[in-house]
Amino acid sequence: PLSKKIAIADYVIDNNGRKNDTRKQVKKIWEEMKNG
């Protein structure tokens, strides 16, 4: 189930909203990964 996948994931991107919201999530995660 999705809830189990979310529980063990390092990052979760919710793409059920607007494209711009998804882009913001991706950008935030990318910055976190890039900066360690």
N, C-alpha and C positions, 0 to 999 in steps of 0.2 A: 504493500500500500504506500501511497504517497507520503503519509505521515511518518513512516519508518525511514523513507529515503531522506526526508527533510531532517530528521533527527540525527542522521549520521553524515550529512553533507557539510562540507567546509563553507560553501556559499550557496545561497538560494536566490534565484532571480524569478520574481513573479511577473509573468508576461501576460497576465489576464487583463491588464489595464491599458492605458494609452501607450503608444510607442515611445513617447517622450519620457514617460515614467520608467519604462524598461531601460532606455538609454541611460538615464540617471543612475539606476541601480548598477548597470554594467560599468559605468565610469567610476563609481565609488569603489566597486570591487577591484577593478583594474588598478586604481591608485593604491589600494591597500596591498595588493600583490606586488606591485612595482616597488613600493617603499619598504616592503618586508615587514 
